[in-house]
Amino acid sequence: MFKNKQLWLIYAIILVDIVVANGLGPLVAKYVEDLPAKAVFITGGTAIAIGAQLATAPALGAYSDKRGRRPVVFLTAFVSLIASLFLLPVKAWGFITNRVTEGSTNSMYSVLKSAVTDLTPKEDLMRTTGVTTFILGAAGILGPMLTAGLLIAFPETRKDPQPVVLVMISLAVLNIILAFFFRETQDKKEDISKKELKEKAVSALKIKALWKKLDKVNEQVPGFKSIFTLSLLGSLGTGYFNYFIAFLTQSELKMEPLQTAYFFIFYGLLSLAANFAFFTYFVQRINKRITLLILAVTGIATQVLFAFSEHSETMLYTVAGVDAVTVTLIGGLVGGLLSKMVNESDGQGELFGDVQGLGGVASFYTTVVNSALAGVSAKAPFFWFAACMAVLAVLCIRLPADARKVTDTNGN
């Protein structure tokens, strides 16, 4: 698995960018400490970042199909560096500006997923794209996890975000260097006008039109929209990855930065190990739909238990341990199925961009819901996530026959 060095480079770029985009972790609270309803503003920052990608992902995905993946990777890596600079002043406006700018660089992910698909033989798609999707979906966990070491090793960083920001800026520079070594995976060189890109961006904001656009893909690849719906529900149900910071710091747990650092290291390492083992050794041997159903039902239980863990760190860690080795597999599993079907269609970059755009809409709305619910009660968002898991379970049971041809077979 992953014998191609270019794949390892892509994963390195993704991981470094995730740290740059999400590495502040619990220190985000320092940027909004003078504002009311801090939990709302923390989750609202995620909504802003997701909203910023809605137009850019389909447009840059289409550009990468016509002009190549490499230029987009360079551009978004450079913009990510600029976004990090806005965090140097520890002010709310700097945080908001960073979220808007950083959100536009999320287009890199759809392009890099296309690059992974370009490089991967069909028989390995479930494994390589499954890991990719997990890493991207768990950004809210992996980003804080990989910078938690700073909080543990250097006590001064627990009160002042600037040393962490300087590390993030250095990593953003590193990502530009890594992008330099990224080799083109898409050899076509076709013209694409600014007008066409503008139309892609504008049409991406027309959600109904974008959804209807997938009907054509569904005609070409039967079952695509059903699998995409599974992916949407998976994203909604695992939205708690981005809510953990607000929950840990603003609920009755009242965790300090050092405590949250230990939690993210525990949860992040456990979920990474579980996903790597699952997609390396097991994903080829299972019925994906039944596995997804079991994981969704497990997710309902863990979300409810998370809601009542704000009074006990022991309970929090116990539930998180179970969740990390089970429920975190959902994103990679449905993402791998979706990537497999995208590979059978035309225009991978644009379609991945459309998928990311529609997924971004769902994530945007669920983050808005989270923000509203967090203003009522710290535990309330977990019931929303549990409800999304319940709908995912029902859809697994009622999945149409054309989609079952993809999910109900063993192998890749």
Backbone torsions as a table, in degrees:
resi	resn	phi	psi	omega
1	MET	NA	138.7	175.9
2	PHE	59.4	42.2	178.5
3	LYS	-73.8	-22.9	-179.2
4	ASN	-75.4	120.3	-178.7
5	LYS	-62.5	-29.2	178.8
6	GLN	-63.1	-35.1	177.0
7	LEU	-63.6	-42.2	178.3
8	TRP	-63.7	-36.9	177.3
9	LEU	-63.8	-42.1	179.4
10	ILE	-62.3	-44.3	178.4
11	TYR	-63.7	-36.2	177.7
12	ALA	-64.5	-44.3	178.9
13	ILE	-60.8	-44.6	-179.7
14	ILE	-62.2	-47.1	-177.6
15	LEU	-64.3	-43.6	179.7
16	VAL	-63.6	-42.7	-179.6
17	ASP	-64.5	-36.6	178.5
18	ILE	-63.5	-41.0	177.9
19	VAL	-64.1	-43.3	179.4
20	VAL	-61.5	-40.9	-175.4
21	ALA	-79.4	-29.2	-171.6
22	ASN	-126.8	7.3	-171.4
23	GLY	-69.9	-14.7	180.0
24	LEU	-62.6	-34.2	178.0
25	GLY	54.7	-132.5	-176.7
26	PRO	-65.5	-16.0	179.7
27	LEU	-71.4	-8.9	175.1
28	VAL	-55.8	-35.1	-178.0
29	ALA	-58.6	-26.7	179.6
30	LYS	-65.1	-27.0	-177.7
31	TYR	-81.7	-18.3	-176.7
32	VAL	-122.4	16.2	-173.1
33	GLU	-67.2	-19.9	178.8
34	ASP	-92.3	2.4	-178.2
35	LEU	-102.5	153.4	175.4
36	PRO	-75.1	159.9	176.0
37	ALA	50.2	61.1	-175.5
38	LYS	-58.2	-38.6	-179.4
39	ALA	-59.7	-36.8	179.4
40	VAL	-65.8	-42.8	-178.8
41	PHE	-70.4	-33.9	178.8
42	ILE	-65.2	-49.1	178.0
43	THR	-70.6	-30.8	177.2
44	GLY	-63.2	-32.2	177.0
45	GLY	-61.5	-37.9	176.1
46	THR	-64.6	-41.6	179.2
47	ALA	-61.0	-40.4	179.5
48	ILE	-62.9	-44.6	-179.3
49	ALA	-63.4	-41.6	179.3
50	ILE	-66.2	-42.4	-180.0
51	GLY	-60.9	-34.2	-178.2
52	ALA	-66.5	-23.6	-176.5
53	GLN	-84.4	-12.3	-170.9
54	LEU	-56.0	-44.1	-178.3
55	ALA	-86.3	-34.8	-172.6
56	THR	-73.4	-35.4	-174.6
57	ALA	-62.1	-52.0	179.1
58	PRO	-64.1	-38.8	-178.0
59	ALA	-65.7	-48.4	-179.1
60	LEU	-72.3	-29.4	174.1
61	GLY	-63.0	-43.4	177.4
62	ALA	-64.4	-39.8	178.0
63	TYR	-61.4	-41.2	-178.6
64	SER	-67.1	-28.7	176.5
65	ASP	-67.9	-35.3	-174.8
66	LYS	-92.1	-39.7	-172.5
67	ARG	-113.1	-6.6	177.5
68	GLY	114.6	155.5	-179.0
69	ARG	-77.4	-35.6	-170.5
70	ARG	-58.4	-45.7	-179.6
71	PRO	-59.1	-36.8	-178.7
72	VAL	-70.2	-39.6	178.6
73	VAL	-61.5	-43.9	177.3
74	PHE	-60.2	-49.9	-176.5
75	LEU	-59.4	-49.7	-175.6
76	THR	-69.4	-31.9	176.1
77	ALA	-65.2	-39.0	179.4
78	PHE	-68.5	-42.3	179.2
79	VAL	-65.3	-33.9	177.3
80	SER	-62.9	-37.1	175.8
81	LEU	-62.5	-45.6	178.6
82	ILE	-60.0	-42.0	-179.2
83	ALA	-60.1	-39.0	-178.4
84	SER	-64.9	-30.6	-178.4
85	LEU	-64.7	-27.9	-179.4
86	PHE	-69.0	-13.4	-179.0
87	LEU	-87.7	-7.6	-179.8
88	LEU	-59.8	-46.0	171.3
89	PRO	-78.5	125.0	-177.0
90	VAL	-81.9	73.8	-176.8
91	LYS	-132.9	154.8	-179.7
92	ALA	-61.4	-38.8	-178.4
93	TRP	-64.8	-34.2	178.3
94	GLY	-66.4	-40.4	178.5
95	PHE	-63.8	-46.5	-179.4
96	ILE	-63.9	-44.4	179.4
97	THR	-62.7	-39.6	176.2
98	ASN	-60.7	-43.1	-178.8
99	ARG	-63.4	-42.4	179.1
100	VAL	-63.4	-48.5	-177.5
101	THR	-68.0	-44.4	-179.1
102	GLU	-64.6	-34.7	179.1
103	GLY	-60.5	-35.3	179.8
104	SER	-67.0	-24.3	179.6
105	THR	-80.7	-7.9	176.7
106	ASN	-62.4	-15.7	176.2
107	SER	-60.9	-24.6	176.9
108	MET	-55.1	-35.3	-172.1
109	TYR	-68.9	-41.0	178.4
110	SER	-64.9	-35.9	179.3
111	VAL	-69.6	-42.1	179.2
112	LEU	-69.2	-32.8	174.1
113	LYS	-64.5	-37.5	175.7
114	SER	-63.9	-40.5	179.2
115	ALA	-63.7	-40.3	176.6
116	VAL	-60.7	-43.0	178.5
117	THR	-65.3	-38.6	176.9
118	ASP	-57.6	-39.2	-171.2
119	LEU	-88.9	-16.5	-169.2
120	THR	-99.8	129.8	172.0
121	PRO	-60.6	150.4	-176.0
122	LYS	-55.5	-36.2	-176.5
123	GLU	-69.7	-14.3	-179.4
124	ASP	-107.7	3.1	-173.0
125	LEU	-61.4	-42.8	-178.3
126	MET	-59.3	-35.9	-177.2
127	ARG	-75.9	-52.3	-174.7
128	THR	-69.8	-44.0	-178.8
129	THR	-75.6	-25.0	176.2
130	GLY	-64.4	-45.3	177.8
131	VAL	-64.8	-41.4	179.0
132	THR	-58.3	-48.4	-177.6
133	THR	-64.1	-39.4	178.1
134	PHE	-62.0	-47.1	-178.1
135	ILE	-58.5	-44.2	-179.0
136	LEU	-68.3	-43.0	-178.3
137	GLY	-68.0	-29.2	-177.6
138	ALA	-97.5	23.0	-178.1
139	ALA	-56.8	-36.2	-179.2
140	GLY	-66.7	-16.6	176.6
141	ILE	-99.8	-48.1	-173.0
142	LEU	-69.1	-34.9	178.0
143	GLY	-59.8	-56.9	177.0
144	PRO	-61.8	-33.0	-179.2
145	MET	-62.1	-45.1	-174.1
146	LEU	-75.7	-16.3	175.2
147	THR	-103.1	-3.7	179.8
148	ALA	-61.9	-29.3	178.7
149	GLY	-57.8	-33.9	178.0
150	LEU	-64.6	-40.7	-179.4
151	LEU	-66.8	-32.5	-179.4
152	ILE	-77.9	-43.5	-174.3
153	ALA	-78.5	-31.3	-174.4
154	PHE	-124.8	98.0	-176.0
155	PRO	-55.1	-32.0	-176.6
156	GLU	-64.7	-23.3	-178.9
157	THR	-73.4	-14.0	-177.4
158	ARG	-73.9	-18.8	-178.8
159	LYS	-112.8	-23.0	-176.6
160	ASP	-123.2	114.1	-177.8
161	PRO	-68.9	-19.3	-170.0
162	GLN	-59.5	-41.7	176.4
163	PRO	-58.9	-38.5	177.4
164	VAL	-66.2	-40.6	178.8
165	VAL	-61.5	-40.3	178.5
166	LEU	-62.7	-38.1	175.6
167	VAL	-64.8	-42.2	178.9
168	MET	-62.3	-39.0	177.2
169	ILE	-63.9	-42.1	178.4
170	SER	-62.1	-40.9	178.5
171	LEU	-67.5	-34.0	176.8
172	ALA	-63.9	-38.6	175.4
173	VAL	-64.6	-42.7	177.2
174	LEU	-57.8	-39.3	-178.4
175	ASN	-66.9	-33.9	175.7
176	ILE	-63.8	-39.6	177.4
177	ILE	-65.0	-43.9	177.7
178	LEU	-61.4	-39.1	178.8
179	ALA	-62.3	-30.3	178.1
180	PHE	-61.8	-33.4	-178.5
181	PHE	-87.9	-4.8	178.9
182	PHE	-71.0	122.0	179.7
183	ARG	-91.1	146.5	-179.3
184	GLU	-61.5	134.5	178.7
185	THR	-109.8	-5.3	-178.0
186	GLN	-127.8	111.0	-168.6
187	ASP	-85.6	-10.8	-178.2
188	LYS	-67.1	142.3	174.6
189	LYS	-132.1	94.4	-179.2
190	GLU	-119.2	154.8	179.8
191	ASP	-74.6	142.8	172.6
192	ILE	-143.9	124.9	-173.3
193	SER	-85.1	161.7	175.2
194	LYS	-61.9	-34.7	179.2
195	LYS	-63.1	-41.5	-179.9
196	GLU	-65.9	-40.7	177.9
197	LEU	-64.5	-40.3	178.4
198	LYS	-62.5	-41.0	178.9
199	GLU	-64.1	-38.3	177.3
200	LYS	-62.7	-43.2	-178.8
201	ALA	-65.9	-44.3	-178.4
202	VAL	-67.5	-43.2	-178.8
203	SER	-65.6	-27.3	178.8
204	ALA	-65.3	-25.0	179.0
205	LEU	-83.4	-10.1	176.3
206	LYS	-93.7	89.5	-168.6
207	ILE	-60.5	-42.6	-178.9
208	LYS	-63.2	-40.1	179.3
209	ALA	-66.1	-39.2	179.3
210	LEU	-65.9	-39.3	178.8
211	TRP	-65.8	-41.7	178.8
212	LYS	-65.9	-30.6	178.2
213	LYS	-59.9	-31.8	179.6
214	LEU	-72.3	-15.5	176.4
215	ASP	-61.5	-38.6	179.0
216	LYS	-64.8	-38.3	177.3
217	VAL	-65.9	-38.4	-179.0
218	ASN	-65.5	-31.9	176.3
219	GLU	-67.9	-37.7	-179.9
220	GLN	-75.6	-39.6	-179.4
221	VAL	-126.5	88.7	-176.9
222	PRO	-56.2	134.8	-179.8
223	GLY	95.4	-5.3	-175.6
224	PHE	-59.9	-46.5	-176.0
225	LYS	-66.4	-32.4	177.5
226	SER	-66.7	-43.3	178.2
227	ILE	-66.4	-38.3	178.0
228	PHE	-63.3	-38.1	177.5
229	THR	-64.2	-38.6	174.0
230	LEU	-59.6	-41.8	179.8
231	SER	-63.7	-42.5	178.1
232	LEU	-60.2	-47.0	-178.9
233	LEU	-66.4	-35.0	175.7
234	GLY	-62.0	-41.7	178.2
235	SER	-64.8	-42.0	179.3
236	LEU	-64.8	-43.8	-176.7
237	GLY	-69.4	-25.3	179.2
238	THR	-103.0	19.6	177.5
239	GLY	-65.3	-12.4	179.5
240	TYR	-67.3	-16.4	174.5
241	PHE	-55.3	-40.6	-178.7
242	ASN	-85.1	-6.2	-179.4
243	TYR	-98.4	-14.7	-174.4
244	PHE	-55.7	-42.9	-177.0
245	ILE	-58.8	-48.1	179.1
246	ALA	-63.1	-40.6	-177.9
247	PHE	-66.7	-46.9	-176.7
248	LEU	-65.6	-36.1	-173.4
249	THR	-94.6	-26.1	-173.4
250	GLN	-110.2	-11.5	177.3
251	SER	-80.8	-170.7	179.2
252	GLU	-68.0	-12.4	175.3
253	LEU	-64.1	-37.6	177.9
254	LYS	47.3	48.7	-177.3
255	MET	-69.7	139.8	172.9
256	GLU	-81.7	162.4	-178.7
257	PRO	-50.2	-40.4	-179.1
258	LEU	-65.1	-39.9	178.5
259	GLN	-64.6	-42.0	179.1
260	THR	-67.3	-32.4	177.8
261	ALA	-60.7	-46.3	179.1
262	TYR	-63.5	-39.2	179.3
263	PHE	-63.4	-47.3	-177.8
264	PHE	-65.2	-35.5	176.3
265	ILE	-64.6	-45.2	178.7
266	PHE	-60.3	-54.3	-174.9
267	TYR	-68.4	-42.4	-177.0
268	GLY	-66.6	-47.1	-179.7
269	LEU	-64.9	-39.7	-179.7
270	LEU	-65.4	-43.9	179.8
271	SER	-69.2	-36.9	175.9
272	LEU	-61.4	-46.6	-179.6
273	ALA	-62.6	-43.3	-178.9
274	ALA	-64.2	-43.8	-179.1
275	ASN	-68.5	-40.9	179.2
276	PHE	-62.6	-44.5	179.6
277	ALA	-65.2	-42.9	-177.8
278	PHE	-62.2	-49.2	-175.6
279	PHE	-79.5	-14.4	176.4
280	THR	-87.1	-40.6	-169.2
281	TYR	-116.6	-22.0	-169.3
282	PHE	-116.5	-28.8	-170.1
283	VAL	-61.0	-27.3	-179.6
284	GLN	-74.4	-18.4	-169.4
285	ARG	-104.1	3.7	-170.6
286	ILE	-118.3	160.7	168.0
287	ASN	-83.0	113.4	-171.9
288	LYS	-65.3	-36.8	-176.4
289	ARG	-68.6	-46.0	179.8
290	ILE	-64.0	-41.1	178.0
291	THR	-61.8	-43.4	179.5
292	LEU	-63.7	-38.9	177.4
293	LEU	-61.0	-45.7	179.4
294	ILE	-62.8	-42.9	-179.9
295	LEU	-65.3	-38.6	179.6
296	ALA	-65.7	-42.7	178.4
297	VAL	-64.0	-41.0	176.0
298	THR	-61.2	-38.9	179.5
299	GLY	-62.3	-37.0	177.2
300	ILE	-58.2	-45.7	-178.2
301	ALA	-66.7	-44.9	-176.8
302	THR	-67.8	-33.0	178.7
303	GLN	-65.9	-42.6	178.8
304	VAL	-64.4	-40.7	-180.0
305	LEU	-69.1	-36.2	175.1
306	PHE	-57.7	-41.0	-177.3
307	ALA	-58.9	-32.6	-176.5
308	PHE	-101.5	12.9	-179.1
309	SER	-94.8	2.5	-176.6
310	GLU	-70.3	-9.3	179.2
311	HIS	-99.2	-5.3	-173.6
312	SER	-149.5	117.4	176.0
313	GLU	-66.9	-33.3	178.5
314	THR	-61.5	-45.1	177.8
315	MET	-65.3	-40.8	179.3
316	LEU	-57.9	-48.9	-177.8
317	TYR	-67.6	-36.1	178.9
318	THR	-64.5	-48.9	179.6
319	VAL	-65.2	-41.7	-179.8
320	ALA	-62.4	-37.1	178.8
321	GLY	-63.5	-45.1	177.2
322	VAL	-63.8	-44.8	-178.0
323	ASP	-62.1	-41.6	-175.6
324	ALA	-62.7	-36.8	-176.3
325	VAL	-92.2	-1.8	-179.5
326	THR	-126.1	-70.1	-170.6
327	VAL	-64.6	-31.4	-179.5
328	THR	-66.3	-11.4	178.2
329	LEU	-75.3	-17.4	-173.2
330	ILE	-59.6	-49.3	-175.8
331	GLY	-58.3	-47.8	-179.6
332	GLY	-66.5	-35.7	-178.4
333	LEU	-66.4	-51.0	-179.9
334	VAL	-72.2	-31.9	177.0
335	GLY	-65.4	-37.5	177.1
336	GLY	-65.6	-41.9	176.7
337	LEU	-61.7	-43.1	-179.1
338	LEU	-65.7	-43.7	179.4
339	SER	-62.5	-36.9	178.0
340	LYS	-60.9	-39.1	-179.9
341	MET	-77.3	-35.9	176.1
342	VAL	-60.3	-35.9	-179.8
343	ASN	-61.8	-23.1	-179.0
344	GLU	-89.9	-2.0	-178.4
345	SER	-106.1	-179.1	178.2
346	ASP	-97.4	150.0	173.8
347	GLY	68.1	63.4	-174.1
348	GLN	-59.3	-46.8	-176.7
349	GLY	-60.4	-46.5	179.9
350	GLU	-65.3	-42.0	-179.2
351	LEU	-67.3	-41.7	174.6
352	PHE	-60.5	-37.3	177.0
353	GLY	-64.6	-43.0	177.1
354	ASP	-62.5	-43.3	179.0
355	VAL	-62.4	-43.8	178.7
356	GLN	-65.8	-36.9	178.5
357	GLY	-63.2	-48.6	178.8
358	LEU	-66.4	-38.4	175.4
359	GLY	-63.2	-36.8	177.4
360	GLY	-63.8	-38.0	177.0
361	VAL	-60.6	-47.2	179.4
362	ALA	-62.2	-45.0	179.8
363	SER	-64.7	-36.6	178.5
364	PHE	-61.6	-48.2	-178.4
365	TYR	-66.1	-40.5	-179.9
366	THR	-68.2	-30.9	177.2
367	THR	-71.3	-36.3	175.1
368	VAL	-63.0	-42.8	176.8
369	VAL	-61.1	-43.7	178.5
370	ASN	-58.0	-45.0	-178.9
371	SER	-60.4	-44.2	-179.9
372	ALA	-65.7	-44.6	-178.9
373	LEU	-67.5	-36.7	179.4
374	ALA	-63.1	-28.6	177.0
375	GLY	-70.3	-19.9	179.0
376	VAL	-90.8	-48.5	-178.4
377	SER	-159.3	142.3	-179.6
378	ALA	-65.1	-26.6	-178.2
379	LYS	-87.7	-18.1	-173.1
380	ALA	-57.6	-43.5	-178.7
381	PRO	-56.8	-30.6	-178.5
382	PHE	-65.6	-28.6	176.6
383	PHE	-71.6	-31.4	174.0
384	TRP	-64.9	-45.4	178.5
385	PHE	-62.5	-39.6	178.4
386	ALA	-62.5	-39.6	178.6
387	ALA	-63.6	-40.8	178.1
388	CYS	-63.7	-39.5	177.0
389	MET	-63.1	-38.4	179.5
390	ALA	-63.9	-42.9	177.9
391	VAL	-64.6	-39.6	177.0
392	LEU	-59.8	-42.4	179.4
393	ALA	-63.0	-43.4	179.4
394	VAL	-62.5	-42.8	-179.4
395	LEU	-65.3	-35.7	176.6
396	CYS	-60.3	-39.6	180.0
397	ILE	-69.1	-37.1	-174.0
398	ARG	-102.9	20.2	-176.9
399	LEU	-62.1	131.2	-179.6
400	PRO	-60.8	158.7	-174.5
401	ALA	-61.6	-37.8	-177.0
402	ASP	-66.4	-29.9	176.7
403	ALA	-78.9	-31.4	179.8
404	ARG	-65.4	-23.5	178.1
405	LYS	-64.0	-24.2	178.7
406	VAL	-90.5	-39.6	-172.4
407	THR	-87.4	-27.2	-169.1
408	ASP	-96.5	10.9	177.4
409	THR	-108.1	142.2	174.4
410	ASN	-76.2	161.0	-178.4
411	GLY	93.4	-176.9	-175.7
412	ASN	-79.2	NA	NA
